[in-house]
Amino acid sequence: MKNLDDPMNETAFFTLSAQEVCAATGISRDTLYAYVSRGIVRAIAHPGDARKSLYDHRDVRKIIEGKKRGRSRQSVAASTIDWGEPILVSKITRIADGRFFYRGRDAVGLSETMTLEDAALLLAGLRVDQDRCCAPDFIPADYATPFDRMIAMMAGEVTNHPAGDGRPVAAKLMRLAALAAAGMRDDGESPIHVMLARAWSKRPEAVDLLRRALVLCADHELNASAYAVRVAASAGASVPASLLAGLATLSGSRHGGLTPRCRAWMDRVERRNIDPVRDGVPPGFGHPLYPDGDPRTRAIMQSCGQVGDAFWARIANRVTDETGQYPSLDFGLALLERELDLPKGAGLGVFAVGRMAGWIAHLFEQRQSGKIIRPRAAVAG
């Protein structure tokens, strides 16, 4: 039996047989197979016997740690707050085995041809028509960053909210958010990725790269901003107020705010030729749900040609080799911003515009549940 408490195993990857998993955790084989089907334990084919599987020790360790914590109501609730078990039932996005799925369909595969409007239809049942919208006059194109313009636009919509609070309003807000990010008026005919490419870049490849990045950003299960949207929606907040909650949360330095931090780090690495790991793990690396690498980032890096001996591929590989952390979506979006010569802050703008589709899906799913999200607090001391 392998020793799961061996400190050398913290970074070294190894697998366990079904017999070893059951002995270490005290669960039955039926329970183990149920965990695999639910994505709690990752399985790979046994190299010596195609009829058997091997199981990731990191997932087994989580089961053991959960048993040590106990399963009281309070301990289960506490474990959900920080990368814990799901606390809301959702049919929108599933993350399992190093991949993520929109309504059961592989999202990376969808991003090869899908537009953000297609993603909004799939995720939220939202038809984002290319009807002409007018970007608010109080947001000039040279105002701060694309994300700042989105915040200003959505705040204005909250305070001047018109009648109606359903999907047509949500669809209009999604297009308005893209126009605010682009800093332009609507031509009434271009899809969102084309508008952003026209406003931000002169590179011909920008249209398709932005299209794919927007789809990859569309949703990512119960992340902090999606949860904030659901909390607001559960309390009866309007569509623009709920989306503003998502934008405010995305701005945080441990969420979408990592993207501009990663861009600044990349600029320092290139300009000063600094050691990329001199201060430990840099911003834009590591994701608890993808210990073997973020598939969104791989797709963006491949689309940008950053593979093999390309400069940023080599830098990313060095960080991974020395820290054990793979580049996250924030690295991919900062890379996209640099490769396409986009305005500063456009990476976060792509993140926010794309994520509108998922936020709207979560908003209406939460409304449909008819429940308010109101956990209890365990008072310490």
C-alpha positions, 0 to 999 in steps of 0.5 A: 500500500502506498503511503498517502502521508509521504511528503514526497507524494505532494507533487509526484503523481501516482495512482492507486488500484481499486483495492488500495483506494477502498483500503485507504478510505474504507469505502466499498467498490460500488461507492468508488465507482459512484465517485468516479461517475460523479467526477469526485475521483479521477480514473485512468486505464490500467496500462497492464490490464484494459479491464481495470482502472487506476485512481488519482491519489490526490482525489483519494486524499480529499476523501480521507481528509473529509472523513477526518473532518467528520460529516456533521452539518456544520463541517459539511457546510464549512467545507463548501465555502473554499473549493468544497463539494457543490452546494447548489444543483446546476445543469449548466456546466460540469467540470470533471477529469480535466475538462468542462462541459456546457450542458453536457457538451465538451466546451473546448470542442464547442469553442472551435466553431461556436460564437458567444451568441451560440453559447448564450443560446445553449447555456441560457436559452438566450437569443442575442439578436444583432439588433442595433443598440446604442452604447450609453453616451456617458461612457466615452471610448477613451474612458479607462479600461473596457472593464471599467466601461462595462461597470459604468454601463451596468450601474447606469442600467441598474438605476435606470432600469426599464420595465421588464426583467426577463430574457429579452432584457438580459439579451440586450444587456449582454450586447450593451456590455460588449459595446461598452467594452468595445467603446463603440456604437452598434452597427446592428449586424456584427456578432460580438467577437467581430465588434471587439476585434474591430474596436481593439485590434488591426490583426486579421487573426483577432476575429477568430481568436476573440471568438474562441476566447469568449466561448471558453470564458462563457461559464465555469460552474459555481465560481465566485462571480456566478455565485454572487449573481445567484445570490443577488438573483435569489434575493429578487434583484433585477437582471442588471443588478444581478449582473452588476454583482457578477462584475463587481466580484469578477474584478477581485484580485483572486478572480478575474482581477488576476488577468491584469496582474498576470499581464503586468508580470509578463511585461516585466519578464519580457522587458527586464528579463527577470527570473519568472519564478523569483517570487514564487508562483506568479499570478496566472498560474495554478487552478485547484480544479485543474491540477494537470493544466487548464484546458481553456489555457491550452486552447488559447495558447495553441490558437496563439501559436505558443507551443513548443519552443515559442517564448511564452510556452517556454516560460510557462513550462519553466514555471510549471517545472519549478512550481508544479503549477500550470498556467490558468485562464488568466495567463491565457487571456493576458497572452491573448491581449499581448499577442493581438496588441489589444488595449491594456485591460482587454483580457479582463474585458474578454473574460467579463463579456464572455462570462455574461452568458454564464451569469445569465444562465445562472441567474434564470436557473436560480430564479426558477428554483424559487429559493433564496440563498441564505446560509447560517453562520457558525459563531466562533468563540 
